[in-house]
Amino acid sequence: MNLRLKLILGISVAILLGTVKLSAQETWLERHLTAVGSFLDDRAKAGLDTNFLAPPKHGFMVAATTSFAGINTTVKGNDIPTYKDLHIHMKSGLNGNVALAVGYRAISVKYSFNISSGYSRNFNFSFLNNSVGIEFRRHSADGMHGYMDASATPKIANVNKGDTRLNATIINGYFVFNSRRYSLPAAMGNGLIQKRSSGSVTVYGLYLNADLNSKNEMLSAMLGGLKKLEFYQAAAGIGYGYNYTPNRGKLLLHASAAPLVVFFTRSFVTAAIDFPLPDGTSINTEILKSVDPKHKIFLTAVARASAVYNINDHFILSLNALLNDVQFNSAIGLKVGMNDWIATGTVCYRF
């Protein structure tokens, strides 16, 4: 065998060995990716009664979501000190955003941007599975607007955008008893398909921290120097949720609701007053006063509704809405109500 032939054979063997090694590397990578996918697929089915619930056929997904949210606030009172009869009604501007998400099974990443700035600041976080879930929302609204009618003032006063600022932190949580056959994530088009109708008794929890600030000095003066209202509430209750699917998961209609018992509440009023001095002058200062509730324990509520349509194994459409109804009645007859709502529409493609 001459030198040239040996050289050609040597190079050929080297190329062949390199190709085999590269193929082995690709096989190793593919093997581990398959293992991770199998683990996530098994986790998606773990603990489920597959006659009622099943993961989608395809694990990967891309989705586009549009969300709208808002807050309505009402303050009412009869024969209230300083204000006599009082009625304030305000609502935020409509807040809207669009989000794009990619993921596999229950794991996803999302990027969102505003299309309507009803909130000056807005942050949302959620973790939802069959048994337990938590949703955190923190938003601020400078665009609250409406009107104020008080017998102590000569006429109805308009509350314009920028006159007030509302900051709210709301945390919703749930625990589902029948998580093998009933899924709240399935009702949101999120990772599972409800094949047969089912429902469950559910424990709900709610925490609220909200403050309403007056940024308009004239409006504050009309309210007897009122500068700020603060509310802290924690509530829990037992309700029921039901997923109705007439055609083995192609269409799903969901409704759930619960009365919540408010077992912790703290409320404060900050007002500006003129404090007289011994020399006959006065100084303007602010005082913070606790407001006692009319009842130590009272009720509020939470409700959700949604519709999911699985067009085929790839395309899914969903609509869902959440409403928190927050109430507070003070010992002096002042009633404060706040409705915080969010509605979401999603188009999802699985592959």
N, C-alpha and C positions, 0 to 999 in steps of 0.2 A: 504494500500500500504506500503510494507516494505521499510526500509531505502535504501537497495541496489537498488530496482526498481526506487525509487525517484532519486537516484544518476545517474543511467543510463539515465533516461528521461531528467534530467537537463543537462547532458553533451551533449546529442543528440540535445536538443534545442539550446544550445550554439553553437554547430558546425553548425547547420542549419542557425542560425542568422548570424554567421560569414561568411558562404558561400554566403548568400543573400547580405550581405554588400560588400563582395569582388566583386560579380557579378555586383552590382550597381556601384562600382568604375570602373570596366572595361567598363561598358556601358557608364559612364561619359567620360572616356578617348576616347573611340571609337567615341562617339558623337561629341566631340570637334575636333578630327582628321578629321572626316567626314566633319565638318563645314569648317575647313581650306581648305581641298581639294576642297569642293564645291566653296569656295570663289576664289581659284586660277583657277578653271575651268571656272567660270563665267567671271573672268578678262581676261582669254585667248580668250573668244568670244566677249568681250565687244567692241562695235563700228564696228564690222565686218559685211560685207555682206556675209552671210554664203553660198550663191550660188557660191561665188568665193574663200572664205577663210574659213578654219576650223581647229581647233586644232586636233592633232592626237587622235586616239581612246584611247590610253593608256598614262597616265600622267608621270609615272616614267620612267627614262632613265639612261642607262650607255653608255658611248661612249669612243672610242679611236681615237685620232687625231694625225696626223703627219703633221708638217709644215716645209716648206723650204723657206728661204728668202735670199735676196742678194741686193747689191748696185752696180751700174755701174756709173762711173764718167768720164766725158770728159771735158777737157779745151782746147780751140782753140783760136788762135789769129793771125792776120796778121799785120806785121810792128808795133809790140808792142814795146814801149820804153824798152830798156835793153835786151829784149828777141828776138826782130825781129819777125820772124815767129815761132809759138809755137804750139805744139800738145801733149797733155798729155792724156793718156787713162789708167784708172785703174778700177779694179773690186774687190769686196770683195770675201773672201772664202765663200763657201756655208754653211749657218747656218741652222741646222735642229734640231727639238725637237719633242718629243712624249709627249702627254698629256692624262691623264685619267680623266674623268668627271663623276659625278653622280648628279642627280637632279630631280626636278619635274616641269613640264611645263617650264616656262622661268627662273626658279631659279635653279642654279647649282653651284657646287664647282669643282675646277679643280686642279690637280697636274701635273707639267710638268718637264721634264729633257732633257738635250741636248744629241743628238746623233751625231752631227757634229758642231764643234765650229768655225763657220765663224765669229761670233761676240765675242769680249772679254767680253762685257756686253750686256744684252738684257732684256727689260721689256716691257710687253704688257698689255693693259687694254682695254676693250670694253664694251659698253652698247648699245644694239640694240633693237629697237622695230619698230612697223609699221610706226609710224609717224616721230620719230627722232632717231638719233643714233650718237655715237661718238666712235672713235677708236684712242687710244693713243699708240705710239711706241717710245721707246727710246733705241738706240743701239750704241755701239762703235765697230769699226773694226780696229784691228791692222794688219790684214792680207791683206790689200789692195795691189794689185800688178798689174804691167803692164809695160808701157814704156813711155819715154819722148823724143820727137824729137824737138829740137830748133835750128834755124840757127845760134844762138850765141854760140852753143856748137859744138865741133868737130865731134861728132857722136851720134847715138841714144843711150840713156841710159836706162837701165832696172831699173824699180822700183820694188824692192823686198819686200816680206812680212817683216814687221817690220820697213821699211823705213818711213812709214807714219802712221798716225792715223786719222780716221774719226769718229766724233761724230755727231749723228743726232737725233733730236726730231721731230716727224711728228704726227700731229693731223688731222684726217679726221672727218668731220661731215656731216650730211645730214638731210633734211626735205622733207618728201613725202607729196604731195597734195592729192593723191588718196589712202589714207591708208586704206579705207574700202574694196577695191578690189585688192590692190596690196601690196605685202609684200617683202621687202628685206631680213628679217630674214628667210622667207620661201625659198628663193633662196640659203640660206646657210645651209639648213636642220635643222633650229633652231626653233622648237616649233610650226610651222604652216605648213599647207598643202595648196598649191595653186591648187584649184579644176578646175578653168577655167582660160584661158589665160587673162592677163591684164597687163597694164603698167601705168606709171605715170610720169608727169613732176616733177623733183626733184631739190631742191636747194642744192648745195654742198659747203662746206667750207674746206680750207686747211691752216694749219700753219706749217711752217718749220723753224727750227733752226739747222744749220749745220756748222761745222768747220773742215777743213782739215789741219793737222799739219805735218810738216816735222820733222822727228826724226833722219834723216841721215845728218850729217854736210856737207859731200861731195855733196850730192844731193842739199842741200840748197845753197851751194856755186855756183853750176852750174846754179841755178835759180836766181842768182844775190842777194843772201842773203834772199830769200823768206822763211819765217818761218811758216806762217799761213794764211789761207783764211777763212773768216767768212761770213755766209749768214743768213739773217733773211727775211722771206717772209710771207705775209698773202694774201690769194686769195679766191674768191668766184665766183660762176657761176651757171647757170641753164642748166641742161641736162635732159636726159630721160632714164628711165629704163623699161625693159619689161621682164615679165615672160611668157614663152611659155610652155604650157602643153597640149599635144595632147590627153591624155587619163585620164582626170579628176584627175590629180595630181600624177599619178604613176611615170611619168618622167617629170622633170622640167628643162628647159634650160633658163638661164638668161644672159642678157647683159645690161650694163649701161655705160654711158660715159658722160663727160661734159667738155667743155672748161672753164677754170677758168681765171678770170681777176685778175692779181696781182695788188692790190691797195696800198700795203705797202711793201717796200723793203729797207733793209740796208745791205751794204756789206763793209767789211774792209780787209785790207792787213797789215800783220805784217812782217817787214823785218829787218834784221841785217845790220847795216852800220858801216863803220869806220869814226868816227867823228874826224877831225883834231884839235889838240890843239895848242896854241900859241908857245909852245916850240918845235914844229916840230914833236912831237909824235902824236899818235892817240889813241882813245878809241873806243872799239866796243860796240855798244848799239843797242837797238831795237826801231823802230818807228812804230806807228800805223797810217794808212792812210785810210780815207774813200774813197770808189770807187763809183762814180756816175753811175747810170744806163743810158743806151742809151736813153730809153724812160721811162717816169714817170709811164705809165701804159702799161703792156704787158700781153701776154697770157701764160698759162701753162695748164696742163690737168690731169684728173683722169679717170680711167677706171676699170671696174670690169666684170668678167665673171664667171659663175658657172654652175654646173649640179648636180641635185639631183635625185636619183632613190629610190622610196619607194618599196622595194621588196614585202613587205606585211605590215600588221598592226604593226609588231614588228621590222623588220630590215630595216635600211635606210643607203644608201651610198651617199656621197656627195664629190664634188671637187669644190673648188672656188679659185679665184686668184684676187689680187688687185695690180694695178700699179699706182704709182705717178710719173708723168713726170715733173721735175722741171727745169726751164730754167732761165738764167740770162745773159743779154748782157750789157757790160759796155760801157761808153762813149768813151773809148780809143780803143775799138774794141775787147776786151777780151770776149769770150763766154764760159759760164760754163753750163754744162748740167748734171743732176743727175737723174737716174731712180732707184727708190726704189720699190721693188716688194716682195710680199709674196704669196705663194701658199699652200693650206691646203687640206688634204684629211681626211675624217671622216667615221668611221663605228659606227653606233648607234643601240642600242637595247632598245626598249620601252616595258614596261610591266605594 
